[in-house]
């Protein structure tokens, strides 16, 4: 019971979209905020609100995009870049399974969580909701770099840019606003 409450509280603290805007493709306000351009020769680069990532295209071993449910509470869409070195990069978009079900109670809890996170961010002077969510030691692993994407359309654009760069061998730079 305590674990379920902790997970629900974590889900509430995520700044998920309102139930009416869960699908970014249906919400005009959730248009993707990406810009792609030619990048440094032989490299794919991403500039995100939570940081920057750059990888040599010829060092990429595999890329993947998948979706999973975390602890029966969170729906995670994730892009993973595996390299020939020790680095593993994860880019993810998180939404609440409960909120996507259309439950009014879940929507109110999520709204309250967003409000608390925004207030904490204002006090600390940072955009906490843009940062990757980790729980030490469960989600902190050596060699893993994580970035949180706040819009599913931006995650799709990131994967497409990465895939195109890897297939063509041409450097690209993606910027997510």
Secondary structure, 3 states (H helix, E strand, C coil): CHHHHHHHHHHHHCCCCCHHHCCCCCCHHHCCCEEEEECCCCEEEEEECCEEEEEEHHHEEEEEEEEEEECCCEEEEEEEEEECCCCEEEEEEEEEHHHHCCCHHHHHHHHHHHHHHHHHHHHHCCCHHHCCCCCCCCCCCCCEEEEECCCHHHHHHHHHHHHHHHHHCCCEEEEEC
